Amino acid sequence: MVKRVAIIGAGVSGLASIRCCLEEGLEPTCFERSNEVGGLWEFSDHSEEGRASIYKSVFTNSSKEMMCFPDFPYPDDYPNYMHQSKVQDYIKTFAQKKNLFRYIQFETLVTSIKKCPNFLITGQWEIVSEKDEKQESTIFDAVMICSGHHVYPNLPTDSFPGLNRFQGYYLHSRDYKGPEVYQGKRVLVIGLGNSGCDIAVELSRLVTQSNIEICYLPYQVIISTRSGSWVMSRVWDDGYPWDMLYVTRFASFLRNALPSFVSDWLYVKKMNKWFKHENYGLMPLNSTLRKEPVFNDELPSRILCGTVSIKPNVKEFTETSAIFEDGTVFEAIDYVIFATGYGYAYPFLDDSIIKSRNNEVTLFKGIFPPFLEKPTLAVIGLVQSLGAAIPTADLQARWAVKVFANSCTLPTTNEMMDDIEEKMGKKLKWTPDKDLGVSAVRMPEEEDCKLLPFPQVPLTLKKLLITSQHTVYTENYCQRTQRQKQRKVKQTFISELKSSDFRIMYQVHSNEILKLENVDDGRASIYQSVISNTSKEMSCFSDFPMPEDFPNFLHNSKLLEYFRIFAKKFDLLKYIQFQTTVLSVKKHPDFASSGQWVVVTENNGKEQSAVFDGVMVCNGHHIIPHLPLESFPGIQKFKGQYFHSRQYKHPEGFEKKRILVIGIGNSASDIAVELCKKAAQVFISTRHGSWVMSRVSKDGYAWDLVYHTRFKTMLRNAVPRRVVKWMMEKGMNQWFNHENYGLVPQNKYLVKEPVINDDLPSRILYGAIKVKSRVKELTETSAIFEDGTVEENIDIIVFATGYTVSFPFLEDLVKVENNMVSLYKFMFPPQLEKSTLACIGLIQPLGSIFPTVELQARWVTRVFKGKFGESNSQILQTNYIEYLDELAVEIGVKPNILSLLLKDPKLAVKLYFGPCNSYQYCLVGPGQWNGARNAIVTQKRRILKPLKTRAIKTSSTFPVSFLLKILGLLAVVVAFFSQLQ
């Protein structure tokens, strides 16, 4: 009978094996080459030969309830998905509680495992181990190999011609530890597995902190894939972890019971529920092949925002670039990261013991070599099923030790081989090259992975304000920076909005990273990572579409590049007086008759006064921070640091801090999500909660393209209010149940601008962010919340509490009460005798601000010219499309859809069912643009252009949806005329 069992490796499989041996009355001895348990989960800041290696930011793909040992649950306060450090803590606690350390020989390397001469009789093994350069030979009755398979990297350099002359640096993903060294670099990641996607997403965040060349190099991180992959989110129905819903007996029964074509159809439909993989260049070549999916919560939004791009397989490398199989080229590559998996290898074991065939390891049930004369060797944890590893390894170990103890017997060799053949056949349908991890490969010689540190070149972008009529004044509070030398170029980005004879402009300067105390007073301020919340097709000016290759959601530098192109195109710079501060705007003495204004400005310390016929105030409302310290008792004795969100620029300096963010708006959520990747813990305190939306909507299209249509606006206005409330709550909870995440608004049906954030739910699910109620009181080091809970050791408080509306240069011309401004149509002060002053852009619609301010400016300038008198409308609309249409009616540019239905039905359908963007207001009337119709009918091409960077065969479609839309539009027309009668 087996007594002594050798266990190779003290990871989760090794610990499970030790415990199972003890339960079966066996005597385990575990050999671990490192000085700690945990195996793969024990992070080291450098990769070690012969040991598994992970990067610092790794989170589990299985939830805590599905990946614990069967008799040892995770603590209740552990997050559902855990950072590798949390898993390591759990593993160490398990080993301590189960008293397993006494059976482990640390810092001991197993150099060989051989059959004893009398193996046919005894089944025994000779183990040679080494510690402190001393070797020892020991006889064991059985062996359990628990060393895993993430040890020996597969670096297939022979498959990439030209790599030998590539002048950049390349490495395997096991050598990747963190993003810091890649600051500002252009990176190609080869491989679309979990590691490849994790690394690409993490590196893509550095795009927002890189040097100015970002504006000319559209993609800084590219993923190259041969065959594509399904991508799944960890957040599933109602916000529950995916495996809590997918890995059930009922779901498994359905998958096995349904006909294959039905099962395949349901599988593809489920995989495409989050976003349409075909639109993102991710569709697997064989869409019904049940290949292990990639788990990544951020990849789709990163592709949509343009910070990650998907390309086909690399055909060839040159000295500085990669040429892909579709003929496209990625230039100026700094790093290539091979996320190409691992090679199966047990160097301490004779190759004849564990055989491979068709690139698969031949093991019965993934555990026992079928050709051994005695079943006294088992491989634990080699199987990679679509589920958690710990329960799998635990059951494998429990069965293996029972076989060792003769409590269970194995089938004959022929029966085991028949079972393996059957599994191999099923594997072709379910998980090719994945059942046992990665394919067996010939190991390349060790490569010199070249890594060189380089300095960080940050980019800080700042927004300026303007006031204008025939001359445009720009208020610029930032000092000019010195000219950058060599390849560093000083940048000035100008964005312009043209309207009749007038121009509205923003100016943004690059500068060094600002410390908190260096944020300029009197001007707007953004953080480096800001990405637009509205898509490019909904954010462009009406007669100037954004370039096709621009991503759908733009980093602030990309948006400013568009403004710069716009300024050059329409020659607007000559109307701007830079470095000019507006000190006052006052009525001219004869204002009652002339409507004129006296504008006092300052430039280089010199004041100047000028008279204007009209004034457009365009300085925005993100300038004066609202910092309600009086509402937080104890803030004066708080010993940590606190500041307003306008002073936040980047996450550097917040490492290992416990941070409290007060507020649940867009800035608060963005900052919390960004900081939680570096901080020890981040808390969000909210009084009322908020709905949270993703930029990624139906089929992976941008949310505003789906939400802002005339048809949906008609539905919201036509159906009963109770139904609208139900539809709104259902729509908002479609992504995840807000109540489960502590985010549900107190008033669910209050029409409040939702938070647009792609990462917040997953970060809450990971436990990196915790949502708390309102702060009741602050102490020296802690925060006490209204629900009675306390969070200790708070280091930093970020007040994301909004801004105060103020116009100091207007005196009392624009009245502000309780931060509310009384303006007709959100533009004109109603008390003025002459309508010659207007505020542009002071509204915050649930939609893009750019089409809104353009229509505002177009109407205001026509009012200034005397083409319109006072409007009779008494109702101020806040709905995005209704407000735009209201302004369009005043200007005379609203399209007549009923008329177009007869003349141009295709365009009418696009206008009514498609996204309501700015092009629609250039079809007719003043400012008509001949390219407007083409811009509308071709917008889908521009949407998909930056997404479909990997060419795949498109699925055939039948224009049923178009016919249904025509019928729906006809029904609306009939209903309209029926009401008239």
Secondary structure, 3 states (H helix, E strand, C coil): CCCEEEEECCCHHHHHHHHHHHHCCCEEEEECCCCCCCHHHCCCCCCCCCCCCCCCCCECCCCCCCCCECCECCCCCCCCCCEHHHHHHHHHHHHHHCCCHHHEECCCEEEEEEECCCHHHHCCEEEEEEECCEEEEEEECEEEECCCCCCEECCCHHHCCCHHHCCCEEEEHHHCCCCHHHCCCCEEEECCCHHHHHHHHHHHHHHHHCCHHHHCCCCCEEEECCCCCCEECCECHHHCEHHHHHCCHHHHHHHHHCCHHHHHHHHHHHHCCCCCHHHHCCCCCCCCCCCCCEECCCHHHHHHCCCEEEECCEEEECCCCEEECCCCEECCCCEEEECCCEECCCCCECCCCCCEECCEECCECCCECCCCCCCCEEECCCCCCCCCHHHHHHHHHHHHHHHHCCCCCCCCHHHHHHHHHHHHHHHHHHCCCCCCCCCCCCCCCCCCCCCCCCCCCCCCCCCCEEEECCCEEEECCCCCCCCCCCCCCCCEEEEEEEECCEEEEEEEECCCCCCHHHCCCCCCCCCCCCECCCCHHHHCECCECCCCCCCCCCEHHHHHHHHHHHHHHCCCHHHEECCCEEEEEEECCCHHHHCCEEEEEEECCEEEEEEECCEEECCCCCCEECCCHHHCCCHHHCCCEEEEHHHCCCCCCCCCCEEEEECCCHHHHHHHHHHCCCCCEEEEECCCCCCEECCECHHHCEHHHHHCEHHHHHHHHHCCHHHHHHHHHHHHCCCCCHHHHCCCCCCCCCCCCCEECCCHHHHHHHCCEEEECCEEEECCCCEEECCCCEECCCCEEEECCCEECCCHHHCCCCCEECCEECCECCCECCCCCCCCEEECCCCCCCCCHHHHHHHHHHHHHHHHCCCCCCCCCCCCCCCHHHHHHHHHHHHCCCCCHHHHHHHCHHHHHHHHHCECCHHHHHCCCCCCCCCHHHHHHCHHHHHHCCCCCCCCCCCCCCCHHHHHHHHHHHHHHHHHHHHHC
